[in-house]
Amino acid sequence: MAFDACMVRAVAAELSDALVGARVEKVYQPEKDELVLSLHSAAGHARLSITAGANNPKICLTETVKENPASPFAFCILARKHLTGAKITGIRQLAFERVIEIALDARDEMGFQQEKKLYAEIMGKYSNLVLTDGEGKIAGVLRPVDFTVSLKRQLLPGMRYEMPPAQDKADPTAESREAFLAAAKEVPAMLTDKFITTRYVGISSLTAREIAFTSCEVVGSAPEKVWESFHAMMEAIQQGHICPTILYEGNRPVEYSFCEIGQYGAAVRVEHRETLSAVIDEFFAGRDNADHARKRASDLFHMIKSARTRIAKKLALQEGELAACEKKEEDKRAGDLITANMHLLKRGMTRARVIDYFDESMPEVEILLDGRLSPSQNAQNYYKKYNKAKNAERELTRQVSLAKEELAYIDSVADALERAVGPSELDEIRRELVAAGYGKKVGKPSSAKPLKTQPYEYHTSGGYRLLCGKNNLQNDQLTCKLAGKTDWWFHVKNAPGSHVILFLEGKEEPPEQDFTEAAALAAYHSSLAEGATVAVDYTQVRYIKKPAGAKPGFVTYTTYWTAYVTPKDLKNE
């Protein structure tokens, strides 16, 4: 659902109860459009995330910890200057708009007390963050708005903060029964949800449809029942009677709300959480990571797609030429037959019918000749074709093998890129591609200094440590350097994926359950993660070989076993 004014009212009340009195310890800006305040209060530590992006604007307490860029954004530097050490004194919704005001008690460089206000405008593509002093003078704007962007409202440092222009709609929390019924009579044929979203400000389509669903009536035919449902919803919002709800379709979250949602029936799975922040954080966590990683790595995705298309096209041509080389034996046989029947042939002949002595039935076959050449020269021509095809076959076989290896490598990079979430993980992939010879086709890393990431670490139910590589460089590091000869290696069969190492660390050989968990983890961190049953090869590291000059992540093995498992993630530790 959209983050409408009803949701803003409920979230503001929840944050006010949880955060008033908390002190800002640190300020982060992991993304261009997201500000995170690290807070400390008597209740403990908390992280307030405010996202002012066009796609997923939101404000909530979050458990998700994102990686920060090597160089902070300008708004982050400004926010740190004004807000570090400040105490939150109030959080409220302004009017019935999608704007939350966070009032803070701060101090300037001289130690004098100052009031600061941070305005979070959760308004779709117009979302923004504005920092002002106590009198409303703007100190900084996440996304400045000047006259070239909007003639109605400008947001620039030094100007006075003003509310967004009011819409020509009524405030639903201030609506009276008489006004509602009078408006309903004017539009007897309009559907209930359409009537509500058209007449009232700050109500999303999901909330309007739920009001229509609970009333079970069309506004024109039974306005009294619709009013009762509408009024009950607005009363619940104003009195703080909320029900944090998240809706799942399979394993994918599809909707979230501050109230109970019944309009979808059995088509979705309805779950409840203790707080709205928990609902919002859960709904957006996976989607945000994937979206932001894809934006940051758009050039890598484009390069990989182009490289894969180029390699696949070249491979198809080479395989076609290789198939043509299979006719080389026919050329050699023709040369041999011409030589054997030299006494029957003369210059000027264009065809010759001779007995094929290489076939047990000794049939008569026809051989094409060049009339300008002698029989001996025609035989030499066929031998030249044979030798040329034989040499071409040898080279094409090598080239096809190299192309397949490169295609497999590109697919492995694409798989790692799909699962990369942080700037440092993307930088590692960029550096890997540069080392592999793609330096002119990928952009520069976000930082000059390499930001090394650590592989995923897990533990099996039996207490054995598992390490899982995030990219090909980490796969090589795990398998060829960190793992011992008796440790166990897991990888999805015949598909791109991470190397997973089960470390024995002096312990006995793990029980069957631990092997199954390690195999399921290898399947989960692979291109086949969505499969129901996936084949995973496993063997001891002593049987793994890294060929000289092989691409990163490529290894060979001959002694192995195969497990068929359902992909499953284990809890990170």
GIPEVEN-V236110 format. One record per residue. N is the residue number from 1. RES is the residue in one small letter. PHI is phi in degrees with one decimal (NA if undefined). PSI is psi in degrees with one decimal (NA if undefined). NEAR is the number of other C-alpha atoms within 8 Angstrom. Layout:
N	RES	PHI	PSI	NEAR
N	RES	PHI	PSI	NEAR
This chain:
1	m	NA	162.7	8
2	a	-73.3	152.3	4
3	f	-80.7	78.8	12
4	d	-81.2	-179.7	10
5	a	-65.4	-30.0	12
6	c	-63.8	-45.0	11
7	m	-64.8	-41.0	10
8	v	-60.0	-43.5	14
9	r	-59.9	-45.4	13
10	a	-68.0	-42.4	13
11	v	-66.2	-41.5	12
12	a	-60.7	-42.3	12
13	a	-64.8	-42.1	11
14	e	-64.8	-44.7	10
15	l	-66.7	-35.4	12
16	s	-62.1	-44.2	11
17	d	-64.3	-34.5	7
18	a	-88.7	-29.1	6
19	l	-116.9	-15.5	9
20	v	-61.2	125.3	12
21	g	100.8	-11.7	8
22	a	-75.9	152.2	11
23	r	-111.7	140.4	11
24	v	-79.4	114.6	15
25	e	-89.2	-45.4	10
26	k	-143.4	156.9	10
27	v	-125.9	130.4	14
28	y	-126.8	156.7	10
29	q	-139.4	82.5	13
30	p	-67.0	-27.1	11
31	e	-128.4	164.3	8
32	k	-58.4	-32.6	6
33	d	-111.4	15.4	9
34	e	-129.6	129.6	12
35	l	-115.2	135.2	13
36	v	-123.3	125.5	12
37	l	-104.6	120.3	12
38	s	-87.8	119.6	13
39	l	-118.2	153.2	13
40	h	-134.7	132.1	12
41	s	-141.3	-176.3	10
42	a	-62.8	-27.2	5
43	a	-80.3	-11.6	5
44	g	124.1	-159.2	6
45	h	-91.4	150.7	8
46	a	-151.9	157.6	9
47	r	-125.5	117.5	11
48	l	-98.6	118.2	12
49	s	-105.5	129.1	13
50	i	-123.7	115.0	12
51	t	-109.9	123.3	11
52	a	-114.8	39.1	15
53	g	-86.7	163.0	12
54	a	-71.7	-31.2	9
55	n	-84.8	-49.8	6
56	n	-129.8	60.8	10
57	p	-68.4	138.8	14
58	k	-167.1	166.5	11
59	i	-144.6	129.8	11
60	c	-169.6	165.3	14
61	l	-78.5	139.9	12
62	t	-131.0	147.8	12
63	e	-99.1	-10.9	6
64	t	-75.7	127.3	6
65	v	-108.9	116.2	5
66	k	-101.4	155.4	6
67	e	-77.6	136.8	7
68	n	-93.5	149.8	10
69	p	-66.5	157.0	9
70	a	-62.8	-37.7	6
71	s	-113.8	122.2	4
72	p	-67.1	151.2	9
73	f	-71.6	160.4	8
74	a	-61.2	-41.5	6
75	f	-66.4	-32.2	9
76	c	-65.6	-42.6	12
77	i	-61.2	-43.8	9
78	l	-63.6	-45.3	9
79	a	-64.1	-37.6	11
80	r	-63.1	-40.6	10
81	k	-62.0	-43.3	7
82	h	-90.9	-27.7	11
83	l	-108.9	-20.6	12
84	t	-60.3	124.8	11
85	g	88.6	-7.2	10
86	a	-73.0	154.2	12
87	k	-111.4	130.7	12
88	i	-74.3	124.1	15
89	t	-109.0	-13.0	10
90	g	-173.8	146.3	10
91	i	-136.5	124.3	14
92	r	-151.8	157.9	11
93	q	-86.7	137.8	13
94	l	-88.6	121.9	9
95	a	52.6	-138.6	4
96	f	-117.8	51.7	12
97	e	-109.8	169.4	10
98	r	-87.3	52.7	14
99	v	-132.0	128.8	12
100	i	-114.7	129.7	13
101	e	-102.1	124.5	13
102	i	-110.5	111.0	13
103	a	-91.8	136.4	12
104	l	-133.5	144.3	14
105	d	-99.3	107.4	12
106	a	-119.4	179.5	13
107	r	-135.3	145.5	13
108	d	-85.2	-172.3	9
109	e	-62.7	-26.1	5
110	m	-89.2	-3.4	5
111	g	91.4	4.6	6
112	f	-81.0	144.1	7
113	q	-70.1	137.1	8
114	q	-139.0	146.3	10
115	e	-96.8	133.8	11
116	k	-123.6	152.1	14
117	k	-134.6	134.3	13
118	l	-114.0	119.0	12
119	y	-102.2	121.7	11
120	a	-104.0	110.2	15
121	e	-98.6	106.3	12
122	i	-98.6	81.2	14
123	m	-133.9	49.6	11
124	g	60.9	-131.2	10
125	k	-69.3	-12.7	7
126	y	-97.6	10.6	8
127	s	-61.1	148.3	13
128	n	-161.6	166.4	13
129	l	-127.4	129.1	12
130	v	-129.7	128.9	12
131	l	-108.9	126.6	13
132	t	-130.0	168.8	14
133	d	-86.3	-175.1	12
134	g	-65.1	-21.7	9
135	e	-96.0	4.5	5
136	g	92.2	5.1	9
137	k	-78.0	127.5	12
138	i	-72.7	126.2	16
139	a	-96.8	-30.7	10
140	g	-165.5	152.2	11
141	v	-132.9	132.9	14
142	l	-62.2	-44.8	9
143	r	-128.9	91.0	6
144	p	-57.1	142.8	8
145	v	-123.6	113.9	11
146	d	-110.5	-169.5	11
147	f	-67.2	-23.8	7
148	t	-74.2	-18.5	6
149	v	-97.5	-43.2	6
150	s	-148.9	134.1	9
151	l	-89.7	-17.1	8
152	k	-83.1	-35.6	5
153	r	-153.7	125.9	10
154	q	-112.7	143.9	10
155	l	-127.7	100.0	11
156	l	-138.1	147.6	11
157	p	-55.0	136.1	9
158	g	97.6	-22.9	7
159	m	-82.1	168.2	8
160	r	-92.7	136.1	7
161	y	-70.7	133.3	9
162	e	-127.0	150.2	5
163	m	-65.7	154.5	4
164	p	-58.8	149.9	5
165	p	-55.7	135.1	6
166	a	-70.6	142.5	4
167	q	-83.3	157.4	5
168	d	-83.6	58.1	4
169	k	-137.6	160.7	8
170	a	-84.8	153.6	8
171	d	-80.3	115.8	9
172	p	-66.3	-27.0	8
173	t	-75.9	-15.0	8
174	a	-108.3	8.3	5
175	e	-74.2	141.7	9
176	s	-100.9	160.9	6
177	r	-61.8	-42.8	7
178	e	-64.0	-43.4	6
179	a	-66.1	-38.4	8
180	f	-63.9	-47.0	10
181	l	-67.1	-36.1	11
182	a	-65.6	-41.2	8
183	a	-67.9	-34.7	8
184	a	-66.5	-33.6	12
185	k	-67.9	-25.9	8
186	e	-77.1	-19.3	6
187	v	-129.3	64.2	9
188	p	-63.9	-25.8	9
189	a	-93.9	-4.5	5
190	m	-80.0	140.3	10
191	l	-65.0	151.3	9
192	t	-59.2	-49.3	14
193	d	-65.1	-36.5	11
194	k	-66.8	-39.9	9
195	f	-60.4	-44.3	12
196	i	-68.1	-46.8	10
197	t	-69.7	-28.1	12
198	t	-76.4	-37.0	8
199	r	-90.6	-32.3	8
200	y	-114.2	143.5	11
201	v	-82.3	145.7	14
202	g	77.9	16.9	10
203	i	-114.9	123.2	12
204	s	-78.4	167.7	11
205	s	-62.4	-38.3	9
206	l	-62.1	-46.8	7
207	t	-63.8	-41.9	8
208	a	-63.8	-41.4	14
209	r	-66.3	-33.7	11
210	e	-68.4	-37.3	11
211	i	-62.3	-43.8	13
212	a	-63.9	-39.2	14
213	f	-66.2	-43.9	10
214	t	-70.7	-27.7	7
215	s	-82.5	-25.1	10
216	c	57.8	26.9	7
217	e	-139.3	159.7	11
218	v	-89.3	136.7	12
219	v	-56.5	-35.1	13
220	g	-72.4	-29.1	13
221	s	-90.3	-29.3	7
222	a	-144.1	67.7	9
223	p	-61.7	-30.3	11
224	e	-63.1	-44.1	7
225	k	-67.7	-38.2	9
226	v	-66.0	-39.8	16
227	w	-61.0	-42.2	11
228	e	-60.7	-44.0	9
229	s	-66.7	-42.8	12
230	f	-62.9	-47.2	9
231	h	-65.0	-39.2	8
232	a	-63.3	-39.0	8
233	m	-65.4	-45.8	9
234	m	-66.6	-37.3	10
235	e	-63.2	-41.7	9
236	a	-62.8	-40.4	10
237	i	-64.1	-46.3	12
238	q	-69.7	-31.0	9
239	q	-92.5	-1.2	6
240	g	77.8	21.8	8
241	h	-89.0	89.8	7
242	i	-116.7	162.7	9
243	c	-137.3	89.6	9
244	p	-56.8	118.2	15
245	t	-129.7	139.6	16
246	i	-132.2	137.1	15
247	l	-111.5	132.2	12
248	y	-116.0	139.4	13
249	e	-113.8	99.0	10
250	g	71.5	-122.6	6
251	n	-103.5	8.7	5
252	r	-106.8	122.1	6
253	p	-70.2	131.2	10
254	v	-116.6	-24.9	9
255	e	-150.1	160.3	9
256	y	-146.9	155.2	13
257	s	-159.9	165.2	12
258	f	-89.0	-6.3	12
259	c	-131.5	168.2	8
260	e	-63.8	136.4	8
261	i	-118.3	119.2	9
262	g	-120.0	-2.2	7
263	q	-68.2	-22.0	7
264	y	-88.9	-11.4	7
265	g	61.8	-135.1	6
266	a	-83.2	0.7	5
267	a	-70.6	-20.5	6
268	v	-131.9	165.6	10
269	r	-103.3	120.3	9
270	v	-95.5	126.3	9
271	e	-127.8	153.1	8
272	h	-120.7	149.9	9
273	r	-125.5	168.0	10
274	e	-72.1	-32.9	6
275	t	-133.3	159.9	8
276	l	-67.6	-35.1	14
277	s	-59.9	-40.2	10
278	a	-63.5	-40.2	12
279	v	-64.4	-48.9	14
280	i	-65.5	-44.0	11
281	d	-62.7	-41.9	13
282	e	-66.8	-41.0	8
283	f	-65.0	-41.9	13
284	f	-94.8	-13.8	9
285	a	-53.8	-60.5	9
286	g	-65.7	-40.2	8
287	r	-65.1	-42.4	8
288	d	-62.2	-47.3	9
289	n	-59.2	-45.8	9
290	a	-65.7	-44.8	11
291	d	-63.7	-46.1	8
292	h	-68.2	-39.0	9
293	a	-63.9	-40.4	12
294	r	-66.6	-36.2	10
295	k	-66.6	-46.0	7
296	r	-66.4	-28.0	8
297	a	-109.0	24.9	9
298	s	-58.7	-38.4	8
299	d	-68.1	-34.5	9
300	l	-68.0	-43.4	10
301	f	-60.4	-41.6	11
302	h	-65.4	-43.7	8
303	m	-63.0	-44.3	10
304	i	-65.6	-40.5	10
305	k	-62.7	-44.4	8
306	s	-65.2	-43.0	8
307	a	-63.7	-40.5	9
308	r	-65.9	-41.2	11
309	t	-63.0	-43.3	8
310	r	-64.0	-46.5	8
311	i	-66.1	-42.6	11
312	a	-62.7	-39.0	9
313	k	-65.9	-45.4	8
314	k	-63.2	-40.3	9
315	l	-63.9	-40.6	11
316	a	-63.1	-40.4	8
317	l	-66.3	-43.6	8
318	q	-64.5	-40.4	11
319	e	-66.4	-34.2	10
320	g	-65.5	-43.3	8
321	e	-66.0	-36.9	9
322	l	-65.2	-39.0	12
323	a	-63.9	-36.1	7
324	a	-66.4	-28.0	7
325	c	-69.4	-14.9	11
326	e	-66.1	-16.2	7
327	k	-83.7	3.0	7
328	k	-61.9	-33.7	12
329	e	-65.3	-29.9	8
330	e	-66.8	-37.3	7
331	d	-66.5	-41.0	12
332	k	-64.2	-41.5	11
333	r	-64.0	-39.7	8
334	a	-62.6	-42.2	11
335	g	-62.5	-41.0	14
336	d	-65.6	-39.6	9
337	l	-70.1	-36.8	12
338	i	-62.8	-42.9	12
339	t	-63.3	-41.8	10
340	a	-68.1	-26.7	6
341	n	-112.4	28.3	9
342	m	-57.3	-34.8	9
343	h	-71.5	-15.7	4
344	l	-96.7	-8.5	5
345	l	-107.1	152.5	9
346	k	-136.3	156.5	7
347	r	-60.7	142.7	9
348	g	101.2	-17.0	9
349	m	-74.6	138.6	10
350	t	-105.3	-15.0	8
351	r	-143.4	150.9	8
352	a	-143.0	133.5	10
353	r	-106.0	116.5	8
354	v	-131.4	163.8	10
355	i	-85.1	132.0	9
356	d	-86.5	99.5	10
357	y	-73.8	-13.1	8
358	f	-81.2	-13.3	5
359	d	-100.9	133.3	7
360	e	-58.3	-33.8	5
361	s	-80.5	-7.3	4
362	m	48.9	59.4	9
363	p	-76.4	165.4	8
364	e	-91.7	126.6	8
365	v	-121.5	159.6	8
366	e	-108.0	133.9	8
367	i	-120.0	132.8	9
368	l	-79.3	138.3	7
369	l	-125.9	157.1	9
370	d	-94.9	112.9	9
371	g	-62.5	-19.5	9
372	r	-79.9	-12.4	6
373	l	-110.8	158.8	10
374	s	-76.7	164.4	10
375	p	-56.4	-38.9	12
376	s	-65.1	-40.6	10
377	q	-68.3	-35.4	8
378	n	-63.4	-40.3	13
379	a	-63.8	-42.7	13
380	q	-62.9	-35.3	9
381	n	-61.3	-44.6	9
382	y	-66.1	-38.1	12
383	y	-65.7	-35.8	11
384	k	-64.7	-42.6	8
385	k	-61.0	-40.6	10
386	y	-63.7	-48.0	12
387	n	-63.9	-39.1	9
388	k	-63.6	-43.3	8
389	a	-67.1	-36.8	10
390	k	-65.1	-43.2	10
391	n	-67.7	-39.7	8
392	a	-64.9	-38.7	10
393	e	-62.6	-41.8	10
394	r	-63.1	-46.7	8
395	e	-70.3	-40.2	8
396	l	-65.8	-36.0	12
397	t	-60.9	-41.3	9
398	r	-66.8	-43.8	8
399	q	-65.8	-39.4	9
400	v	-64.2	-41.0	11
401	s	-62.1	-43.1	8
402	l	-65.2	-40.5	8
403	a	-65.0	-39.8	11
404	k	-65.9	-38.9	9
405	e	-64.4	-42.0	8
406	e	-67.0	-38.1	10
407	l	-65.1	-41.6	11
408	a	-63.7	-38.0	9
409	y	-65.7	-45.5	12
410	i	-60.0	-40.8	11
411	d	-64.3	-36.4	10
412	s	-68.4	-37.2	11
413	v	-66.5	-41.5	11
414	a	-61.2	-39.8	10
415	d	-64.9	-43.8	12
416	a	-64.7	-36.9	13
417	l	-67.1	-35.9	10
418	e	-62.7	-29.0	8
419	r	-102.0	-2.1	8
420	a	-75.3	139.2	10
421	v	-125.5	-28.7	10
422	g	-107.0	160.8	9
423	p	-56.9	-39.5	12
424	s	-68.1	-35.7	10
425	e	-66.3	-39.7	12
426	l	-67.3	-38.6	13
427	d	-63.0	-38.9	13
428	e	-62.0	-39.8	12
429	i	-67.9	-38.8	11
430	r	-61.5	-46.1	13
431	r	-65.1	-36.1	9
432	e	-62.5	-43.9	11
433	l	-66.9	-36.3	11
434	v	-63.0	-44.9	11
435	a	-65.1	-26.8	8
436	a	-86.6	1.6	8
437	g	101.1	11.9	6
438	y	-105.5	25.8	9
439	g	-58.9	-35.3	10
440	k	-81.7	-7.3	6
441	k	-107.0	-8.9	6
442	v	-119.0	153.7	12
443	g	-73.6	170.4	9
444	k	-74.5	148.7	5
445	p	-59.5	157.8	9
446	s	-68.7	-19.3	8
447	s	-137.4	145.1	8
448	a	-68.3	-33.9	5
449	k	-85.9	126.7	4
450	p	-57.9	132.7	8
451	l	-104.5	97.5	8
452	k	-77.4	132.5	7
453	t	-104.2	160.9	6
454	q	-100.2	147.3	4
455	p	-64.5	160.7	9
456	y	-65.1	139.3	9
457	e	-120.1	133.0	10
458	y	-135.2	171.0	11
459	h	-136.2	137.8	13
460	t	-75.7	171.2	12
461	s	-64.4	-22.5	7
462	g	-89.2	2.1	9
463	g	91.5	8.4	6
464	y	-84.4	140.3	12
465	r	-81.5	137.0	11
466	l	-121.5	134.2	13
467	l	-119.2	137.3	12
468	c	-127.9	121.7	13
469	g	-69.9	142.6	13
470	k	-91.0	-19.4	13
471	n	-154.8	179.7	12
472	n	-64.2	-36.6	14
473	l	-64.3	-41.8	9
474	q	-68.5	-35.1	11
475	n	-59.7	-46.0	15
476	d	-62.2	-42.8	12
477	q	-61.3	-44.3	9
478	l	-65.4	-51.1	13
479	t	-74.7	-40.8	12
480	c	-94.8	-16.7	8
481	k	-125.1	-45.4	8
482	l	-83.4	-36.3	7
483	a	-75.9	143.5	11
484	g	-87.8	166.1	9
485	k	-61.6	-30.8	7
486	t	-94.1	-4.7	8
487	d	-70.1	161.6	12
488	w	-105.2	138.5	12
489	w	-113.0	134.9	13
490	f	-128.9	141.0	14
491	h	-157.8	140.7	14
492	v	-59.2	144.7	16
493	k	-80.9	126.1	7
494	n	54.6	39.2	4
495	a	-157.7	156.3	8
496	p	-65.2	144.2	11
497	g	178.8	175.8	14
498	s	-82.2	151.6	16
499	h	-81.4	131.2	13
500	v	-117.7	127.2	14
501	i	-112.7	126.8	14
502	l	-99.6	112.4	12
503	f	-88.0	127.7	11
504	l	-79.8	-39.7	13
505	e	51.3	46.5	4
506	g	83.7	-4.0	4
507	k	-84.2	169.6	6
508	e	-72.0	168.9	5
509	e	-60.5	133.1	5
510	p	-63.9	155.4	11
511	p	-72.1	171.7	7
512	e	-58.1	-38.2	6
513	q	-60.4	-39.5	9
514	d	-68.4	-37.7	12
515	f	-63.0	-42.8	9
516	t	-62.7	-42.0	10
517	e	-65.5	-40.4	11
518	a	-65.5	-41.1	13
519	a	-65.8	-41.1	15
520	a	-63.7	-35.7	13
521	l	-68.1	-41.0	13
522	a	-63.2	-37.4	18
523	a	-67.9	-37.3	19
524	y	-66.1	-40.2	12
525	h	-92.1	57.6	9
526	s	-150.1	175.4	13
527	s	-73.2	-9.1	9
528	l	-104.9	24.3	10
529	a	-62.5	-23.3	9
530	e	-87.7	-2.7	7
531	g	-72.7	153.9	8
532	a	-78.4	-44.6	6
533	t	-132.3	124.2	8
534	v	-124.2	137.4	12
535	a	-83.5	130.4	11
536	v	-128.1	124.3	15
537	d	-84.0	142.8	13
538	y	-144.7	147.2	13
539	t	-161.7	169.1	12
540	q	-77.1	149.6	12
541	v	-59.6	-25.9	13
542	r	-60.5	-22.2	7
543	y	-94.8	1.5	9
544	i	-91.9	132.3	10
545	k	-124.1	140.4	7
546	k	-107.0	105.0	9
547	p	-61.5	145.7	8
548	a	-62.1	131.5	4
549	g	77.7	6.5	4
550	a	-72.1	155.7	8
551	k	-64.6	155.7	8
552	p	-56.2	137.3	10
553	g	87.4	-10.3	11
554	f	-90.4	127.2	10
555	v	-138.7	166.2	9
556	t	-125.7	156.2	8
557	y	-158.8	149.8	8
558	t	-120.0	-38.5	5
559	t	-93.6	116.5	6
560	y	-162.2	168.9	9
561	w	-124.5	161.6	7
562	t	-126.5	129.5	8
563	a	-112.6	145.4	10
564	y	-111.7	113.9	8
565	v	-134.4	166.3	12
566	t	-95.1	125.1	10
567	p	-54.1	134.6	15
568	k	-152.4	135.5	9
569	d	-86.3	148.0	7
570	l	-108.4	156.5	9
571	k	-67.6	126.5	6
572	n	-65.2	141.8	7
573	e	-128.5	NA	5
